[in-house]
Amino acid sequence: MIVLNSEVYVISEIKRKTRAKVFEDWRVGDRVQFSTEMRRNSSYSTVYASMFTAINLTQGTEITKSQTELVNVLRSFEIVPEVVTDVDAA
C-alpha cells in the first residue's frame, strides 16, 4: 500500500454553507490536507471508486469520501495552497 498526501491548503473563502458532516465546521483560515491510498484490489480486474480523506489540520478532524462526493462538497469552499514564509520550514 502507498499513501499519497497532498500539500497543505488553506480555506480562503466559504462560497456557500454546507450541512455535510465535518465540512460544516470548516472555517476561513483552517489548514487542510487530502490523502488517498494506492492498494491492490482483491480482484485485479475490478476497479473501485477512489476514496479520499479530507484532514482539517486546524481542528484535528478528518472524513473519508469518494472522489465524487468530495469534489461536490469542496465546491462550497475556496481553497488555496498554504504559503510557507519561513525559509527554514521548507
TIMI-2910 file (N, C-alpha, C, CB; in pm, 1 decimal, decimal comma, always signed):
<rs>
+----------+----------+----------+----------+----------+----------+----------+----------+----------+----------+----------+----------+------+
!      n_x !      n_y !      n_z !     ca_x !     ca_y !     ca_z !      c_x !      c_y !      c_z !     cb_x !     cb_y !     cb_z ! resn !
+----------+----------+----------+----------+----------+----------+----------+----------+----------+----------+----------+----------+------+
!    +84,7 !   -117,6 !     +0,0 !     +0,0 !     +0,0 !     +0,0 !    +89,1 !   +123,8 !     +0,0 !    -96,3 !     -0,1 !   +122,2 !  Met !
!    +52,2 !   +223,4 !    -78,6 !   +124,3 !   +350,6 !    -85,6 !    +27,3 !   +461,4 !    -48,2 !   +185,6 !   +374,7 !   -228,3 !  Ile !
!    +65,6 !   +545,8 !    +47,6 !    -17,9 !   +658,0 !    +89,3 !    +28,8 !   +783,2 !    +16,8 !    -12,8 !   +677,9 !   +243,7 !  Val !
!    -64,3 !   +853,1 !    -44,9 !    -35,5 !   +977,5 !   -115,5 !    -99,6 !  +1093,3 !    -40,7 !    -86,4 !   +971,7 !   -262,0 !  Leu !
!    -19,2 !  +1192,8 !     -3,3 !    -69,6 !  +1310,4 !    +67,9 !    -51,5 !  +1434,6 !    -17,6 !     +2,2 !  +1327,8 !   +203,4 !  Asn !
!   -150,1 !  +1521,0 !    -15,5 !   -140,2 !  +1647,6 !    -87,8 !    -56,2 !  +1745,7 !     -7,7 !   -280,5 !  +1706,4 !   -115,8 !  Ser !
!    -28,3 !  +1858,3 !    -69,9 !    +31,7 !  +1967,3 !     +5,3 !    -76,1 !  +2021,6 !    +99,6 !    +88,0 !  +2080,1 !    -90,4 !  Glu !
!    -37,7 !  +2113,7 !   +186,0 !   -134,1 !  +2173,4 !   +278,9 !   -201,1 !  +2291,9 !   +210,1 !    -64,6 !  +2218,2 !   +412,2 !  Val !
!   -331,9 !  +2300,6 !   +227,5 !   -411,7 !  +2409,9 !   +170,9 !   -475,5 !  +2489,9 !   +283,5 !   -520,8 !  +2355,3 !    +74,4 !  Tyr !
!   -515,9 !  +2611,9 !   +251,7 !   -583,9 !  +2698,8 !   +347,4 !   -719,4 !  +2737,5 !   +288,7 !   -497,9 !  +2826,1 !   +380,2 !  Val !
!   -821,9 !  +2734,3 !   +371,1 !   -954,3 !  +2777,5 !   +326,9 !   -955,1 !  +2929,8 !   +325,2 !  -1067,9 !  +2720,7 !   +420,0 !  Ile !
!   -969,8 !  +2987,0 !   +205,9 !   -965,4 !  +3132,6 !   +193,1 !  -1104,9 !  +3194,5 !   +184,7 !   -884,9 !  +3171,2 !    +70,3 !  Ser !
!  -1205,4 !  +3112,6 !   +153,5 !  -1342,0 !  +3165,0 !   +141,3 !  -1441,8 !  +3050,8 !   +152,6 !  -1360,9 !  +3240,5 !     +7,0 !  Glu !
!  -1553,7 !  +3080,3 !   +214,7 !  -1665,5 !  +2986,0 !   +215,1 !  -1767,1 !  +3040,7 !   +116,2 !  -1728,3 !  +2967,5 !   +360,4 !  Ile !
!  -1783,2 !  +2971,1 !     +4,2 !  -1870,3 !  +3017,3 !   -103,4 !  -2017,5 !  +3000,0 !    -69,6 !  -1838,3 !  +2943,5 !   -231,3 !  Lys !
!  -2048,0 !  +2890,4 !     -1,7 !  -2185,8 !  +2865,7 !    +43,3 !  -2180,1 !  +2768,8 !   +159,8 !  -2275,9 !  +2809,0 !    -72,8 !  Arg !
!  -2276,6 !  +2778,6 !   +247,1 !  -2280,7 !  +2690,9 !   +364,1 !  -2313,2 !  +2548,9 !   +320,7 !  -2384,4 !  +2741,1 !   +467,4 !  Lys !
!  -2260,7 !  +2454,8 !   +396,5 !  -2289,1 !  +2313,6 !   +371,6 !  -2329,9 !  +2249,2 !   +503,6 !  -2165,3 !  +2240,4 !   +309,1 !  Thr !
!  -2413,0 !  +2148,3 !   +494,1 !  -2450,6 !  +2071,6 !   +612,8 !  -2383,1 !  +1935,5 !   +613,8 !  -2602,1 !  +2054,7 !   +619,8 !  Arg !
!  -2287,8 !  +1916,9 !   +522,8 !  -2215,6 !  +1790,1 !   +515,3 !  -2133,8 !  +1770,6 !   +642,7 !  -2123,9 !  +1785,8 !   +389,9 !  Ala !
!  -2144,8 !  +1650,4 !   +698,2 !  -2074,6 !  +1617,0 !   +823,0 !  -1926,9 !  +1653,6 !   +812,6 !  -2090,1 !  +1466,5 !   +855,7 !  Lys !
!  -1872,7 !  +1710,7 !   +915,1 !  -1734,8 !  +1757,6 !   +930,7 !  -1711,2 !  +1887,1 !   +852,1 !  -1636,1 !  +1649,1 !   +884,4 !  Val !
!  -1750,6 !  +1891,7 !   +726,1 !  -1727,5 !  +2010,5 !   +643,3 !  -1806,2 !  +2131,3 !   +693,9 !  -1765,1 !  +1981,5 !   +498,2 !  Phe !
!  -1918,1 !  +2108,6 !   +759,6 !  -1998,0 !  +2220,1 !   +810,6 !  -1921,9 !  +2301,7 !   +914,6 !  -2127,9 !  +2168,3 !   +870,8 !  Glu !
!  -1817,3 !  +2243,4 !   +973,5 !  -1738,3 !  +2312,5 !  +1075,6 !  -1612,7 !  +2379,0 !  +1019,9 !  -1699,4 !  +2215,5 !  +1183,7 !  Asp !
!  -1585,4 !  +2362,9 !   +892,0 !  -1467,1 !  +2425,2 !   +832,7 !  -1484,2 !  +2576,2 !   +830,6 !  -1442,3 !  +2371,6 !   +689,8 !  Trp !
!  -1376,2 !  +2649,1 !   +860,3 !  -1378,8 !  +2794,9 !   +868,9 !  -1265,8 !  +2854,7 !   +784,9 !  -1367,1 !  +2841,0 !  +1016,1 !  Arg !
!  -1281,7 !  +2980,5 !   +747,1 !  -1175,8 !  +3052,5 !   +676,3 !  -1050,7 !  +3050,9 !   +764,2 !  -1219,4 !  +3200,2 !   +642,1 !  Val !
!   -937,5 !  +3018,8 !   +703,5 !   -811,0 !  +3012,2 !   +775,1 !   -771,9 !  +2871,7 !   +817,7 !   -817,3 !  +3099,6 !   +894,7 !  Gly !
!   -865,6 !  +2776,7 !   +814,3 !   -833,0 !  +2638,5 !   +850,3 !   -733,4 !  +2581,2 !   +750,0 !   -961,2 !  +2551,0 !   +855,7 !  Asp !
!   -639,9 !  +2501,8 !   +800,4 !   -540,8 !  +2432,6 !   +718,4 !   -591,7 !  +2291,0 !   +691,6 !   -400,2 !  +2430,0 !   +788,6 !  Arg !
!   -593,7 !  +2251,1 !   +565,4 !   -646,2 !  +2119,0 !   +529,6 !   -548,7 !  +2046,5 !   +437,4 !   -784,5 !  +2131,7 !   +461,9 !  Val !
!   -559,6 !  +1914,1 !   +439,9 !   -476,6 !  +1829,3 !   +355,9 !   -562,3 !  +1711,8 !   +309,2 !   -348,7 !  +1780,2 !   +432,5 !  Gln !
!   -524,9 !  +1653,5 !   +197,6 !   -600,3 !  +1542,2 !   +141,9 !   -508,0 !  +1422,7 !   +125,6 !   -664,9 !  +1580,7 !     +6,7 !  Phe !
!   -564,4 !  +1303,2 !   +142,2 !   -484,9 !  +1181,6 !   +138,8 !   -563,9 !  +1069,3 !    +72,7 !   -441,7 !  +1141,2 !   +280,7 !  Ser !
!   -492,4 !   +980,4 !     +5,4 !   -553,5 !   +861,0 !    -51,6 !   -451,7 !   +748,7 !    -45,7 !   -602,0 !   +885,6 !   -198,1 !  Thr !
!   -497,7 !   +626,9 !    -62,1 !   -410,8 !   +509,6 !    -59,3 !   -416,9 !   +438,3 !   -193,1 !   -450,7 !   +413,8 !    +54,9 !  Glu !
!   -300,7 !   +398,1 !   -241,4 !   -294,5 !   +311,5 !   -359,1 !   -273,9 !   +171,0 !   -307,1 !   -179,6 !   +354,2 !   -459,3 !  Met !
!   -366,3 !    +83,9 !   -336,7 !   -351,0 !    -55,3 !   -292,0 !   -410,9 !   -149,5 !   -394,1 !   -417,3 !    -76,9 !   -154,4 !  Arg !
!   -365,0 !   -269,4 !   -388,5 !   -411,6 !   -372,2 !   -479,6 !   -550,0 !   -419,7 !   -435,4 !   -311,6 !   -490,4 !   -485,4 !  Arg !
!   -640,4 !   -429,8 !   -530,5 !   -773,2 !   -484,7 !   -501,3 !   -763,8 !   -636,0 !   -493,5 !   -877,0 !   -441,7 !   -608,8 !  Asn !
!   -859,3 !   -696,6 !   -426,1 !   -859,6 !   -842,2 !   -418,6 !   -886,1 !   -904,0 !   -555,6 !   -964,4 !   -890,2 !   -317,8 !  Ser !
!   -957,1 !   -831,8 !   -639,3 !   -983,0 !   -876,9 !   -776,0 !   -909,6 !   -782,1 !   -870,5 !  -1137,8 !   -881,1 !   -807,6 !  Ser !
!   -814,6 !   -832,8 !   -945,5 !   -731,5 !   -748,1 !  -1030,9 !   -809,5 !   -683,8 !  -1145,0 !   -617,9 !   -828,9 !  -1087,4 !  Tyr !
!   -922,7 !   -739,7 !  -1181,5 !   -997,8 !   -685,6 !  -1294,8 !  -1102,3 !   -582,8 !  -1252,9 !  -1065,1 !   -797,7 !  -1369,7 !  Ser !
!  -1120,0 !   -561,8 !  -1124,0 !  -1222,6 !   -470,3 !  -1075,7 !  -1159,2 !   -342,5 !  -1023,0 !  -1307,2 !   -536,9 !   -966,6 !  Thr !
!  -1214,1 !   -229,5 !  -1063,1 !  -1167,1 !   -100,9 !  -1013,5 !  -1278,8 !    -39,1 !   -931,1 !  -1123,8 !     -6,4 !  -1130,5 !  Val !
!  -1245,1 !     +1,0 !   -809,8 !  -1342,8 !    +62,5 !   -721,5 !  -1325,2 !   +213,8 !   -721,6 !  -1329,9 !     +6,5 !   -578,7 !  Tyr !
!  -1425,8 !   +284,9 !   -675,7 !  -1416,5 !   +429,9 !   -664,7 !  -1302,8 !   +466,8 !   -570,9 !  -1549,6 !   +490,2 !   -615,2 !  Ala !
!  -1226,7 !   +567,3 !   -609,1 !  -1118,1 !   +613,6 !   -522,9 !  -1175,1 !   +684,5 !   -401,8 !  -1022,6 !   +706,9 !   -599,6 !  Ser !
!  -1119,5 !   +651,7 !   -286,5 !  -1161,5 !   +715,4 !   -162,0 !  -1052,5 !   +811,7 !   -117,8 !  -1190,9 !   +609,7 !    -51,2 !  Met !
!  -1093,6 !   +929,6 !    -74,5 !  -1000,5 !  +1032,1 !    -30,6 !  -1036,8 !  +1075,1 !   +110,7 !  -1001,5 !  +1152,9 !   -127,1 !  Phe !
!   -935,1 !  +1103,3 !   +190,6 !   -955,7 !  +1154,2 !   +325,7 !   -924,8 !  +1302,6 !   +326,8 !   -867,7 !  +1078,4 !   +428,9 !  Thr !
!  -1019,0 !  +1381,4 !   +376,4 !  -1000,2 !  +1525,0 !   +395,7 !   -965,4 !  +1544,7 !   +542,5 !  -1128,9 !  +1608,1 !   +354,2 !  Ala !
!   -850,1 !  +1603,5 !   +567,0 !   -799,5 !  +1620,6 !   +703,8 !   -794,4 !  +1769,6 !   +734,7 !   -657,9 !  +1554,6 !   +721,4 !  Ile !
!   -867,1 !  +1811,4 !   +836,7 !   -860,0 !  +1950,1 !   +881,7 !   -753,3 !  +1954,8 !   +990,5 !  -1000,2 !  +2002,8 !   +934,5 !  Asn !
!   -635,6 !  +2003,9 !   +955,8 !   -522,9 !  +2007,3 !  +1048,1 !   -546,6 !  +2106,1 !  +1162,1 !   -395,2 !  +2043,3 !   +973,6 !  Leu !
!   -623,2 !  +2210,4 !  +1137,1 !   -652,1 !  +2311,3 !  +1239,2 !   -743,1 !  +2254,8 !  +1347,4 !   -716,6 !  +2435,1 !  +1175,6 !  Thr !
!   -846,0 !  +2182,1 !  +1306,7 !   -945,6 !  +2131,2 !  +1401,5 !   -917,8 !  +1988,3 !  +1447,3 !  -1082,5 !  +2137,6 !  +1339,4 !  Gln !
!   -827,9 !  +1920,1 !  +1377,6 !   -796,8 !  +1782,3 !  +1414,6 !   -906,2 !  +1683,4 !  +1377,1 !   -771,4 !  +1774,2 !  +1561,5 !  Gly !
!   -979,1 !  +1712,7 !  +1267,7 !  -1086,1 !  +1623,4 !  +1223,5 !  -1053,6 !  +1569,0 !  +1085,0 !  -1222,5 !  +1696,9 !  +1222,3 !  Thr !
!  -1115,2 !  +1457,5 !  +1051,6 !  -1098,8 !  +1402,4 !   +917,8 !  -1220,4 !  +1320,7 !   +880,2 !   -972,3 !  +1316,8 !   +909,1 !  Glu !
!  -1239,4 !  +1307,9 !   +748,2 !  -1350,9 !  +1228,9 !   +697,0 !  -1309,4 !  +1170,9 !   +562,3 !  -1481,3 !  +1315,3 !   +684,0 !  Ile !
!  -1355,6 !  +1050,7 !   +533,8 !  -1323,4 !   +984,3 !   +408,0 !  -1448,1 !   +979,3 !   +320,5 !  -1267,8 !   +841,5 !   +433,1 !  Thr !
!  -1430,2 !  +1021,3 !   +195,7 !  -1540,4 !  +1025,7 !    +98,7 !  -1490,3 !   +974,1 !    -35,5 !  -1597,4 !  +1170,7 !    +84,3 !  Lys !
!  -1583,8 !   +936,3 !   -121,7 !  -1545,4 !   +901,8 !   -258,5 !  -1501,9 !  +1030,2 !   -328,7 !  -1663,7 !   +831,7 !   -335,6 !  Ser !
!  -1428,2 !  +1014,9 !   -437,3 !  -1381,7 !  +1131,5 !   -510,6 !  -1499,2 !  +1218,4 !   -555,1 !  -1298,7 !  +1088,6 !   -631,6 !  Gln !
!  -1605,3 !  +1158,7 !   -602,6 !  -1722,6 !  +1233,7 !   -647,9 !  -1785,3 !  +1312,8 !   -533,6 !  -1826,2 !  +1138,7 !   -708,7 !  Thr !
!  -1804,4 !  +1247,4 !   -418,5 !  -1863,5 !  +1315,7 !   -303,3 !  -1775,8 !  +1431,2 !   -256,5 !  -1885,4 !  +1217,1 !   -188,5 !  Glu !
!  -1644,6 !  +1408,0 !   -251,2 !  -1552,5 !  +1510,2 !   -202,7 !  -1551,9 !  +1631,5 !   -294,9 !  -1411,3 !  +1453,0 !   -190,1 !  Leu !
!  -1546,3 !  +1608,5 !   -424,4 !  -1547,6 !  +1719,3 !   -520,1 !  -1675,4 !  +1801,4 !   -505,0 !  -1534,8 !  +1666,5 !   -664,6 !  Val !
!  -1788,3 !  +1735,7 !   -487,5 !  -1914,5 !  +1808,0 !   -471,5 !  -1915,0 !  +1895,3 !   -346,5 !  -2030,5 !  +1710,1 !   -465,9 !  Asn !
!  -1862,1 !  +1845,7 !   -235,4 !  -1858,8 !  +1922,8 !   -111,0 !  -1759,0 !  +2037,3 !   -121,9 !  -1823,1 !  +1832,2 !     +8,4 !  Val !
!  -1645,0 !  +2012,2 !   -185,7 !  -1540,8 !  +2115,0 !   -194,2 !  -1581,1 !  +2235,3 !   -278,4 !  -1415,3 !  +2055,3 !   -250,7 !  Leu !
!  -1687,2 !  +2221,8 !   -355,2 !  -1738,7 !  +2337,3 !   -430,3 !  -1786,5 !  +2449,3 !   -337,4 !  -1853,5 !  +2293,6 !   -521,8 !  Arg !
!  -1809,0 !  +2415,6 !   -212,3 !  -1854,1 !  +2514,6 !   -114,2 !  -1740,4 !  +2602,3 !    -61,9 !  -1921,3 !  +2444,7 !     +2,0 !  Ser !
!  -1616,4 !  +2568,7 !    -98,2 !  -1500,9 !  +2637,6 !    -41,5 !  -1404,4 !  +2685,4 !   -148,8 !  -1428,6 !  +2546,7 !    +55,3 !  Phe !
!  -1337,8 !  +2794,6 !   -119,5 !  -1222,5 !  +2837,4 !   -198,5 !  -1100,7 !  +2792,6 !   -118,2 !  -1222,2 !  +2995,8 !   -226,3 !  Glu !
!  -1017,3 !  +2708,6 !   -179,4 !   -902,9 !  +2650,9 !   -109,5 !   -777,4 !  +2684,6 !   -189,4 !   -918,9 !  +2495,6 !    -91,3 !  Ile !
!   -678,1 !  +2742,2 !   -120,6 !   -553,7 !  +2783,1 !   -187,2 !   -435,2 !  +2715,3 !   -118,7 !   -537,1 !  +2938,7 !   -184,7 !  Val !
!   -326,8 !  +2693,4 !   -192,6 !   -208,1 !  +2633,1 !   -130,0 !   -155,6 !  +2722,3 !    -16,8 !    -96,7 !  +2609,8 !   -235,7 !  Pro !
!   -108,9 !  +2657,4 !    +89,3 !    -51,7 !  +2731,1 !   +201,3 !    +81,0 !  +2792,4 !   +157,4 !    -32,2 !  +2638,5 !   +325,3 !  Glu !
!   +102,4 !  +2917,0 !   +194,6 !   +226,8 !  +2984,6 !   +162,3 !   +320,9 !  +2970,4 !   +281,3 !   +202,5 !  +3134,7 !   +127,0 !  Val !
!   +436,2 !  +2910,4 !   +258,4 !   +535,6 !  +2893,8 !   +363,5 !   +626,6 !  +3016,3 !   +359,6 !   +617,6 !  +2760,1 !   +345,5 !  Val !
!   +628,5 !  +3093,8 !   +467,4 !   +708,1 !  +3216,6 !   +469,7 !   +843,8 !  +3197,6 !   +535,2 !   +632,8 !  +3325,2 !   +541,4 !  Thr !
!   +859,2 !  +3094,1 !   +617,0 !   +985,8 !  +3067,1 !   +683,8 !  +1069,5 !  +2976,5 !   +594,8 !   +963,3 !  +3002,6 !   +823,5 !  Asp !
!  +1181,5 !  +3027,3 !   +545,3 !  +1265,9 !  +2952,4 !   +452,2 !  +1314,9 !  +2822,3 !   +516,0 !  +1385,8 !  +3038,1 !   +407,5 !  Val !
!  +1343,0 !  +2823,2 !   +647,4 !  +1391,6 !  +2703,6 !   +715,1 !  +1285,4 !  +2595,7 !   +725,8 !  +1441,5 !  +2739,1 !   +852,5 !  Asp !
!  +1155,9 !  +2632,6 !   +718,3 !  +1046,8 !  +2535,6 !   +729,7 !  +1027,5 !  +2457,7 !   +600,7 !   +917,1 !  +2605,9 !   +767,1 !  Ala !
!  +1074,5 !  +2510,9 !   +491,0 !  +1053,6 !  +2446,5 !   +360,9 !  +1147,0 !  +2336,0 !   +336,7 !  +1066,0 !  +2543,4 !   +251,5 !  Ala !
+----------+----------+----------+----------+----------+----------+----------+----------+----------+----------+----------+----------+------+
</rs>
